Amino acid sequence: MNIGESIMVALEGIAANKMRAALTMLGIIIGVGAVITMLALAQGASKNMMSRIQSMGTNVLMVMPGRSERGGVRGGFGSTQVLTLDDVTAVEKDCPSVDAVAPQVGGNAQVKYKNQNTNTSITGTTPSYISISNYQMQDGRFFTDAEVKSLKRVAVIGPTTATTLFGDSSPVGKTIRIRGIQFQIIGLLVSKGSQGFQDPDDQIMIPVTTAMKRVFGVQNIRMITAQAKSMKVMDQASNEISDLLRKRHNIVAGSDQDFMVRNQADIMQMANQFSSMFTLLLGGIASVSLLVGGIGIMNIMLVSVTERTREIGIRMALGARRRDIQLQFLVEALVLSLLGGAVGILFGFLGAWGLSRLPNASVAVSLSSVLMSFGFAAFVGIFFGYYPARQASRLNPIDALRYE
């Protein structure tokens, strides 16, 4: 028998035992579907993470407070309060590789407009922040440096927050209350789109001085966002900022810094490593189902060898070689796996589609994950079908003809 005839015999066997074949393929179907769905979830999360990093702007450096230490107990990053507005001015003035600098301070706060209210992110910053972070204005304008210096109570609102408070009407020119303090909305941002669990459109920006002295009552800033003049000078800009702040904070050589500088490349590298680990974890968990399906195929093929012992003996008596018998049963196992893999791909797409309907879920099905899952299903069929096929080919023709 050639491969084509073996495939026809395998299909006839499946058609003759539909229920048994369906139950045998079920493990492969679930395995392939789970692998595609889980990899789609992991790849969607990876793309979402990368888009969030890229949305921060290009050539971006972030300066954050370091760890605090009291009584030998070290806090987490950001637990110290060391960055000031004077640091921002110094970086802008004394770091030649830095093109623009913007401070950030803030947190969540209750915002009210008439009978509407919402809890949203309040960011205190300066006009430089909008260009560094690639924000665009949809309506109105951004606040000016003069308004920052004079602690003006003006605000620029994100589209999600605007829809929550004002519906379809324009928010520009209207007055809201942030923690009971009146602010006039002077601008509406262009939507960046929801990015998983964080929505950059659900925020309000106000002058950093107003945020520090009137809203949050703090002396230090949460972060400094700087933009290097080009990607080539990112490392140089990072070194300039580190040297300057070490000098300003009186940190002697060899001592730990009370701040940390992170650039976009470092963040993307860490995100890629995390994404790869997450993908491998989800793919590995889902692949267990494929292995279970392979064991099911081995089991049913061993049963099939036992049931068809006389048939094997007759084929050998008529001149079939051992390799012909082995090929026949190996092809049958492979056909079962490939059919299960094909149905599993459909279930994988349905599973990915179902996850994409969930709120804040990001899913991306790639051709590589589909081909990998289908190829792995074929490998499982060959690997787990080899032992039953080998057992069938090693039967003694005389014993096989006598088998009842």
C-alpha positions as CSV (number, residue, x, y, z in Angstrom):
1,M,0.0,0.0,0.0
2,N,1.2,3.5,-0.8
3,I,0.5,6.5,1.4
4,G,-2.6,7.5,-0.5
5,E,-4.2,4.1,0.0
6,S,-3.2,4.2,3.7
7,I,-4.9,7.6,4.1
8,M,-8.1,6.2,2.4
9,V,-8.1,3.2,4.7
10,A,-7.6,5.5,7.7
11,L,-10.5,7.7,6.7
12,E,-12.7,4.6,6.2
13,G,-11.8,3.4,9.7
14,I,-12.7,6.8,11.1
15,A,-16.0,6.8,9.3
16,A,-16.8,3.3,10.5
17,N,-16.1,4.3,14.2
18,K,-17.3,7.9,14.3
19,M,-17.9,8.1,18.1
20,R,-14.6,6.5,19.0
21,A,-12.6,8.6,16.5
22,A,-14.3,11.8,17.8
23,L,-13.5,11.0,21.4
24,T,-9.9,10.1,20.4
25,M,-9.5,13.5,18.6
26,L,-11.0,15.4,21.5
27,G,-7.7,15.7,23.3
28,I,-6.0,17.0,20.2
29,I,-8.9,19.4,19.5
30,I,-8.8,20.8,23.0
31,G,-5.0,21.0,23.0
32,V,-4.7,22.8,19.7
33,G,-7.5,25.2,20.6
34,A,-6.0,25.9,24.0
35,V,-2.5,26.6,22.5
36,I,-3.9,29.0,19.9
37,T,-6.1,30.8,22.4
38,M,-3.4,31.1,25.1
39,L,-0.7,32.3,22.7
40,A,-3.2,34.8,21.2
41,L,-3.8,36.1,24.8
42,A,0.0,36.3,25.4
43,Q,0.8,38.0,22.1
44,G,-2.1,40.5,22.6
45,A,-0.8,41.4,26.0
46,S,2.7,41.8,24.5
47,K,1.5,44.1,21.8
48,N,-0.6,46.1,24.3
49,M,2.5,46.5,26.6
50,M,4.6,47.7,23.7
51,S,2.0,50.2,22.5
52,R,1.8,51.6,26.0
53,I,5.6,52.0,26.1
54,Q,5.6,53.6,22.6
55,S,2.7,55.9,23.6
56,M,5.0,57.5,26.2
57,G,6.9,59.1,23.3
58,T,10.2,58.6,21.6
59,N,13.7,58.9,23.1
60,V,12.1,59.1,26.5
61,L,14.1,58.9,29.8
62,M,12.3,58.5,33.1
63,V,13.8,59.6,36.4
64,M,12.1,58.1,39.5
65,P,12.9,58.2,43.2
66,G,14.9,55.3,44.5
67,R,14.4,53.1,47.6
68,S,14.1,54.3,51.1
69,E,15.9,52.5,54.0
70,R,15.0,52.7,57.6
71,G,16.5,50.6,60.3
72,G,17.9,48.1,57.8
73,V,14.5,47.7,56.1
74,R,14.5,48.8,52.4
75,G,11.3,50.1,50.8
76,G,10.3,49.7,47.2
77,F,11.4,51.9,44.3
78,G,9.7,55.3,44.6
79,S,9.5,55.1,48.4
80,T,11.9,58.1,48.8
81,Q,10.8,61.7,48.2
82,V,13.9,63.4,46.7
83,L,13.0,64.9,43.3
84,T,12.0,68.6,43.1
85,L,11.1,71.2,40.6
86,D,14.6,72.6,40.9
87,D,15.9,69.3,39.7
88,V,13.8,69.6,36.6
89,T,15.1,73.1,35.9
90,A,18.7,71.9,36.4
91,V,18.3,69.0,34.0
92,E,16.7,71.3,31.4
93,K,19.5,73.8,31.8
94,D,22.7,71.7,32.3
95,C,22.1,68.5,30.3
96,P,23.0,69.3,26.6
97,S,21.8,65.9,25.3
98,V,18.3,66.5,26.7
99,D,15.8,68.2,24.4
100,A,12.8,68.6,26.8
101,V,11.9,67.9,30.4
102,A,8.6,67.7,32.2
103,P,7.8,66.9,35.9
104,Q,4.9,64.7,36.9
105,V,3.0,64.6,40.2
106,G,-0.5,63.4,41.1
107,G,-2.7,60.5,41.8
108,N,-6.4,59.6,41.7
109,A,-9.0,62.1,42.8
110,Q,-12.8,62.6,42.8
111,V,-13.9,64.9,40.0
112,K,-17.4,66.5,39.9
113,Y,-19.5,68.3,37.3
114,K,-23.0,69.2,38.4
115,N,-24.6,65.9,39.3
116,Q,-21.9,63.8,37.5
117,N,-18.8,62.5,39.2
118,T,-15.9,60.1,38.6
119,N,-12.7,59.0,40.2
120,T,-9.9,59.6,37.7
121,S,-6.1,60.2,37.4
122,I,-4.9,63.7,38.0
123,T,-1.5,64.5,36.5
124,G,0.3,67.7,37.4
125,T,2.9,68.6,34.7
126,T,4.2,71.4,32.4
127,P,3.5,72.2,28.7
128,S,6.6,70.2,27.7
129,Y,4.8,67.0,28.7
130,I,2.4,67.0,25.8
131,S,5.1,66.9,23.2
132,I,7.3,64.4,25.0
133,S,4.4,62.0,25.5
134,N,3.0,62.5,21.9
135,Y,-0.4,63.9,23.0
136,Q,-2.4,66.0,20.6
137,M,-5.1,68.5,21.2
138,Q,-8.6,67.8,19.9
139,D,-10.2,71.0,21.1
140,G,-9.1,74.1,22.9
141,R,-5.4,74.4,24.1
142,F,-2.9,73.2,26.6
143,F,-1.9,75.4,29.6
144,T,1.1,77.7,29.3
145,D,4.3,78.2,31.3
146,A,2.8,81.5,32.6
147,E,-0.2,79.6,33.9
148,V,2.1,77.1,35.6
149,K,4.0,79.9,37.4
150,S,0.9,81.6,38.6
151,L,-0.8,78.4,39.9
152,K,-3.8,78.8,37.6
153,R,-6.7,76.4,38.1
154,V,-7.0,75.3,34.5
155,A,-7.3,71.7,33.3
156,V,-6.9,69.7,30.1
157,I,-9.2,66.6,30.0
158,G,-8.9,63.2,28.4
159,P,-11.8,62.0,26.1
160,T,-12.9,59.1,28.3
161,T,-13.2,61.4,31.4
162,A,-14.9,64.0,29.2
163,T,-17.5,61.5,28.0
164,T,-18.2,60.3,31.6
165,L,-18.8,63.9,32.9
166,F,-20.2,65.7,29.9
167,G,-21.6,63.0,27.5
168,D,-21.5,64.2,23.9
169,S,-21.2,67.9,24.7
170,S,-17.9,69.8,24.5
171,P,-16.1,70.1,27.9
172,V,-14.1,73.2,26.9
173,G,-15.0,76.3,28.9
174,K,-16.9,74.4,31.6
175,T,-16.0,74.3,35.2
176,I,-15.3,71.1,37.2
177,R,-14.3,70.4,40.8
178,I,-11.2,68.4,41.7
179,R,-11.3,67.5,45.4
180,G,-13.7,70.4,45.9
181,I,-11.5,72.9,44.0
182,Q,-12.8,74.6,40.9
183,F,-11.0,74.2,37.6
184,Q,-11.8,75.5,34.2
185,I,-11.4,73.1,31.3
186,I,-9.4,74.8,28.5
187,G,-8.6,71.8,26.3
188,L,-9.6,68.3,25.2
189,L,-7.0,65.7,24.3
190,V,-7.1,63.4,21.2
191,S,-7.8,59.8,22.1
192,K,-4.9,57.4,22.4
193,G,-7.1,54.4,22.9
194,S,-7.5,52.1,25.9
195,Q,-4.3,50.2,26.7
196,G,-5.5,47.2,28.7
197,F,-5.9,47.9,32.3
198,Q,-4.6,51.5,31.9
199,D,-6.5,54.1,29.9
200,P,-4.5,57.2,29.0
201,D,-7.7,58.8,27.9
202,D,-9.1,58.7,31.4
203,Q,-7.1,61.5,33.1
204,I,-7.0,65.2,33.7
205,M,-3.8,67.3,33.4
206,I,-3.3,70.4,35.4
207,P,-0.3,72.7,36.1
208,V,2.2,71.0,38.3
209,T,2.4,73.9,40.7
210,T,-1.3,73.9,41.2
211,A,-1.3,70.1,41.7
212,M,1.5,70.3,44.3
213,K,0.2,73.2,46.4
214,R,-3.5,73.3,46.0
215,V,-4.7,69.7,45.2
216,F,-2.2,67.2,46.7
217,G,-0.2,69.4,49.1
218,V,3.2,67.8,48.4
219,Q,6.7,69.3,48.1
220,N,8.3,66.7,45.9
221,I,7.4,65.4,42.4
222,R,6.7,61.7,41.5
223,M,8.8,61.5,38.3
224,I,10.8,63.5,35.8
225,T,10.2,62.7,32.1
226,A,13.0,63.8,29.8
227,Q,13.4,63.5,26.0
228,A,16.8,63.0,24.5
229,K,17.7,64.9,21.3
230,S,18.0,61.6,19.4
231,M,18.2,57.9,20.0
232,K,21.9,57.9,19.5
233,V,22.5,60.1,22.6
234,M,20.1,58.3,24.9
235,D,22.9,56.8,27.0
236,Q,24.8,60.1,27.0
237,A,21.7,61.9,28.2
238,S,21.1,59.3,30.9
239,N,24.7,59.7,32.2
240,E,24.4,63.5,32.2
241,I,21.2,63.3,34.2
242,S,22.7,60.8,36.7
243,D,25.9,62.9,37.2
244,L,23.9,66.1,37.6
245,L,21.5,64.7,40.2
246,R,24.2,62.9,42.1
247,K,25.9,66.3,42.5
248,R,22.7,68.1,43.4
249,H,21.8,65.4,46.0
250,N,25.3,65.4,47.5
251,I,25.8,61.6,46.8
252,V,29.5,60.7,47.2
253,A,31.2,58.3,44.8
254,G,30.5,54.7,45.6
255,S,27.3,55.4,47.4
256,D,23.8,54.3,46.2
257,Q,21.8,56.8,44.3
258,D,18.5,58.0,45.8
259,F,17.0,58.0,42.3
260,M,17.0,55.8,39.2
261,V,17.1,56.6,35.5
262,R,15.3,54.3,33.0
263,N,15.3,54.7,29.3
264,Q,12.8,53.4,26.8
265,A,15.2,50.8,25.4
266,D,15.6,49.3,28.9
267,I,11.9,49.2,29.5
268,M,11.2,47.6,26.1
269,Q,13.9,45.0,26.8
270,M,12.3,44.1,30.2
271,A,8.9,44.0,28.6
272,N,10.1,41.7,25.9
273,Q,11.6,39.3,28.5
274,F,8.5,39.3,30.5
275,S,6.4,38.8,27.4
276,S,8.5,35.8,26.3
277,M,8.2,34.2,29.7
278,F,4.5,34.8,29.8
279,T,4.1,33.3,26.3
280,L,6.2,30.2,27.2
281,L,4.2,29.7,30.4
282,L,0.8,29.9,28.7
283,G,1.9,27.8,25.7
284,G,3.4,25.2,28.0
285,I,0.3,24.9,30.1
286,A,-1.9,24.6,27.0
287,S,0.5,22.0,25.4
288,V,-0.2,19.6,28.3
289,S,-3.6,19.0,26.6
290,L,-1.9,18.0,23.4
291,L,0.2,15.5,25.2
292,V,-2.9,14.0,26.9
293,G,-4.5,13.8,23.5
294,G,-1.4,12.0,22.2
295,I,-1.7,9.4,24.9
296,G,-5.4,8.9,23.9
297,I,-4.3,8.3,20.3
298,M,-1.7,5.7,21.5
299,N,-4.3,4.0,23.6
300,I,-6.9,3.7,20.8
301,M,-4.3,2.6,18.2
302,L,-3.2,-0.2,20.5
303,V,-6.8,-1.3,20.8
304,S,-7.1,-1.1,17.0
305,V,-4.0,-3.3,16.6
306,T,-5.6,-5.9,18.9
307,E,-8.9,-5.8,17.1
308,R,-7.3,-6.1,13.6
309,T,-4.8,-8.8,14.4
310,R,-6.3,-11.3,11.9
311,E,-6.4,-8.5,9.3
312,I,-2.7,-7.8,9.8
313,G,-2.0,-11.6,9.5
314,I,-3.9,-11.8,6.2
315,R,-2.1,-8.7,4.8
316,M,1.2,-10.3,5.7
317,A,0.2,-13.6,4.2
318,L,-0.7,-11.8,1.0
319,G,2.8,-10.2,0.8
320,A,2.6,-7.0,2.9
321,R,6.0,-6.2,4.3
322,R,6.5,-5.1,8.0
323,R,7.2,-1.5,6.9
324,D,3.8,-1.5,5.0
325,I,2.0,-2.5,8.1
326,Q,3.9,0.0,10.2
327,L,3.2,2.8,7.6
328,Q,-0.5,2.0,7.6
329,F,-1.0,2.4,11.4
330,L,1.3,5.4,11.5
331,V,-0.7,7.1,8.8
332,E,-3.9,6.3,10.7
333,A,-2.6,7.9,13.9
334,L,-1.4,10.9,11.9
335,V,-4.8,11.4,10.2
336,L,-6.5,11.3,13.5
337,S,-4.1,14.0,14.8
338,L,-4.4,16.2,11.7
339,L,-8.2,16.1,11.7
340,G,-8.2,16.9,15.4
341,G,-5.7,19.7,14.8
342,A,-7.9,21.2,12.0
343,V,-11.0,21.3,14.2
344,G,-8.8,22.6,17.1
345,I,-7.7,25.6,15.0
346,L,-11.4,26.5,14.6
347,F,-11.9,26.2,18.3
348,G,-8.8,28.3,18.9
349,F,-10.1,31.1,16.8
350,L,-13.5,30.9,18.5
351,G,-11.8,31.0,21.9
352,A,-9.6,34.0,20.9
353,W,-12.7,35.8,19.6
354,G,-14.5,35.1,22.9
355,L,-11.7,36.5,24.9
356,S,-11.5,39.6,22.7
357,R,-15.1,40.4,23.7
358,L,-14.1,40.7,27.4
359,P,-13.5,44.3,28.6
360,N,-9.9,45.4,28.6
361,A,-8.8,42.2,26.9
362,S,-6.2,42.3,24.1
363,V,-5.9,39.3,21.8
364,A,-3.8,38.7,18.7
365,V,-3.9,35.5,16.7
366,S,-0.7,35.0,14.6
367,L,-0.1,32.7,11.7
368,S,3.0,31.4,13.4
369,S,1.0,30.2,16.5
370,V,-1.5,28.4,14.2
371,L,1.2,26.7,12.2
372,M,3.1,25.8,15.3
373,S,0.0,24.3,17.0
374,F,-0.9,22.3,13.8
375,G,2.7,21.1,13.4
376,F,2.8,20.0,17.1
377,A,-0.4,18.1,16.6
378,A,1.2,16.2,13.6
379,F,4.3,15.5,15.7
380,V,2.1,14.2,18.6
381,G,0.3,11.9,16.1
382,I,3.6,10.5,14.7
383,F,5.3,10.2,18.2
384,F,2.4,8.5,20.0
385,G,1.4,6.5,16.9
386,Y,4.9,5.0,16.4
387,Y,4.8,2.4,19.2
388,P,1.4,0.9,18.2
389,A,2.5,0.8,14.5
390,R,5.7,-0.9,15.5
391,Q,3.8,-3.4,17.6
392,A,1.6,-4.2,14.6
393,S,4.5,-4.7,12.2
394,R,6.2,-7.1,14.6
395,L,3.3,-9.5,14.9
396,N,4.0,-13.1,13.7
397,P,1.9,-13.8,10.7
398,I,1.1,-17.3,11.8
399,D,0.0,-16.2,15.3
400,A,-1.9,-13.3,13.8
401,L,-3.9,-15.7,11.5
402,R,-4.8,-17.9,14.5
403,Y,-5.9,-15.0,16.6
404,E,-9.6,-14.9,17.6
